[in-house]
Amino acid sequence: MRALLHGWYPKSSEEVADLWDSAVFVPDANILLHTIRHPFAVREDLFQLFAALGQSLWVPYQAGLEFHRNRLAVLRSGHEAYDQILRGSEKSLAQLRDQLRQLRAHPTIDIDRELAALAMYGDDFRRRIEAARAQHPDQELEEAVGRLSDILEGKVGDPWPADELAKVKKEGEARYARQQPPGYKDAGKDGDEYRRYGDLIIWRDMIRVATEQERPVIFITDDVKEDWWWIHAGRKIGPRPELVEEFARSSGQRFHMYEFRNFVRVAADRHPEFETNLATVERSLQLDSDARRSRWEAERERNVRALEEEREAVIGALAGTFDAADATFLSDLDKPALRARLAEINEALGVHPSRPGAGD
């Protein structure tokens, strides 16, 4: 059974060690962007790690394209963070000041003293953030892009011709319709084929390079979506078993994946020169991962709220009780179209039609 369903069996430590000795290492765009996200010491270690991979490092054109499409936004977000943090701190401090001032009296809280303490804290915090702004390493970050380009010289794949893009678009439409990984979580993305089918393009490129070089591939990505990862009870076990098996069928080679934090940890075991700063690197990567997860969860909550509001409007439209001014996008839909949209929303929210309040 293991031979037929090998994708469902996590690799042993011996199998992983053998992979490291022979694999092509493929970083995703989100990994390349780490070289301009983190403090100096972390960036230096990442560059050393990429350089140590030597000729085993290879980047699909799509990953390089996504890096350049997103790098200016990453650089800009570093600058915008100062004002965002200061606005957030001032808002929080203002709320605390208001709470204190609303206390007409209190047995133990000295209101005037605490207000003065908040003012001192706010002034000190602003000074530190402004000092950090003054030290923002614009020149270093520009140089980091150049250093990464030098390391990747001759190690980036070719762009896809228009006719091949047309084929991958057709393939992607069919795969996404049946939720076949990878990439189906990007089905709703706007833009050209390189955006909507970017993961599938990277996947096809990895299969091609494995076939041509007759070497396994280790893919390094901080993409957290389930169309790449085998996730059980909230824990990533490894790459999707379907991907491991498809890769073997298509290329005759093995496939493995790492999140970057785990990749750095394993790399430090094989390259002792990285062990010195390993804790610092892991800490910085963990903070970045936590921030991405927090943003993803906040976005998911916003999407759920929007779907719930739309669902109420659709139910109201079906019942003839909704206010057209509040849901003008529904006014042109007939009842079959409204029922179809309600079914889509129920599926997205996991609402079973037979439950009370699930709609017609």
Residue pairs with C-beta under 8 A, 6 or more apart in sequence:
2 9
5 241
5 245
6 244
6 245
6 248
7 239
7 240
7 241
7 242
7 243
7 244
7 245
7 248
8 241
10 237
10 238
11 19
11 238
11 256
15 254
16 256
16 266
19 216
19 218
19 254
19 256
20 218
20 266
20 270
22 215
22 216
23 56
23 215
23 216
23 217
23 218
23 256
24 56
24 57
24 58
24 209
24 210
24 213
24 215
24 216
24 217
24 218
25 53
25 56
25 57
25 58
25 217
25 218
25 220
26 58
26 59
26 60
26 63
26 202
26 206
26 209
26 217
26 218
26 219
26 220
27 50
27 57
27 59
27 63
27 220
27 221
28 63
28 202
28 219
28 220
28 221
28 222
28 223
29 62
29 63
29 64
29 65
29 66
29 67
29 70
30 221
30 222
30 223
31 220
31 221
31 222
31 260
32 59
32 63
32 64
32 67
32 148
33 67
33 70
33 71
33 74
34 42
34 43
34 46
34 260
34 285
34 288
35 43
35 46
35 47
35 50
35 144
35 145
35 147
35 148
36 43
36 71
36 74
36 75
36 141
36 144
36 145
37 74
37 78
37 288
38 46
38 284
38 285
38 288
39 284
40 137
40 140
41 277
41 280
41 281
42 277
42 280
42 281
42 284
42 285
43 140
43 144
45 274
45 277
45 280
45 281
46 281
47 144
47 147
47 148
47 151
48 273
48 274
49 264
49 267
49 271
49 274
50 57
50 148
50 151
50 152
51 151
52 267
52 271
55 155
57 151
57 152
57 155
58 155
58 156
58 157
58 209
59 152
59 155
59 156
59 157
60 156
60 157
60 201
60 202
60 205
60 206
61 156
61 157
61 158
61 159
61 160
61 205
62 194
62 198
62 201
62 202
62 205
63 202
64 152
64 156
65 159
65 194
66 198
71 145
75 141
78 136
78 141
79 133
79 136
82 129
82 130
82 132
82 133
82 136
85 129
86 126
86 129
89 122
89 125
89 126
90 122
93 118
93 121
93 122
96 118
97 115
97 118
100 109
100 111
100 114
100 115
100 118
101 111
101 115
103 109
103 111
157 205
157 209
160 168
160 201
165 193
165 194
168 193
168 197
168 200
168 201
168 204
169 193
169 196
169 197
171 200
172 183
172 193
172 196
172 197
172 200
175 183
175 184
175 200
176 183
176 184
176 187
179 227
180 242
181 226
181 227
181 228
181 240
181 242
181 243
182 199
182 200
182 202
182 203
182 227
182 228
182 240
182 243
183 197
183 198
183 199
183 200
183 203
183 227
184 227
185 225
185 226
185 227
186 195
186 196
186 197
186 198
186 199
186 227
187 196
189 195
189 196
190 196
193 201
194 201
199 223
199 227
199 228
203 243
206 217
206 219
206 247
206 255
207 247
207 250
207 251
208 251
209 215
209 217
210 216
210 217
210 247
210 251
210 253
210 255
211 250
211 251
211 252
211 253
214 252
214 253
215 253
216 253
216 254
216 255
216 256
217 247
217 253
217 254
217 255
217 256
218 256
218 257
218 258
218 263
219 239
219 255
219 256
219 257
219 258
220 257
220 258
220 259
220 260
220 263
221 228
221 257
221 258
221 259
221 260
222 259
222 260
222 289
222 292
224 292
224 293
224 296
226 240
227 240
228 239
228 240
228 243
228 257
229 236
229 237
229 238
229 239
229 240
229 257
230 236
230 237
230 238
230 239
230 240
230 241
231 237
236 259
238 244
238 256
238 257
239 255
239 256
239 257
243 255
244 254
244 255
247 253
247 254
247 255
248 254
248 255
258 266
259 289
260 285
261 282
261 285
261 286
261 289
264 274
264 278
264 281
264 282
264 285
265 278
265 282
267 274
268 274
268 275
268 278
274 281
304 349
307 345
307 348
307 349
308 349
310 341
310 345
311 342
311 345
311 346
311 349
311 351
311 359
313 322
313 326
313 327
313 330
314 330
314 338
314 341
314 342
314 345
314 359
315 342
315 359
315 360
316 322
316 323
316 327
317 327
317 330
317 333
317 338
318 335
318 338
318 339
318 342
318 359
318 360
322 330
324 330
324 331
330 338
333 341
339 360
342 359
342 360
343 353
345 351
346 352
346 353
346 358
346 359
351 358
352 358
353 359
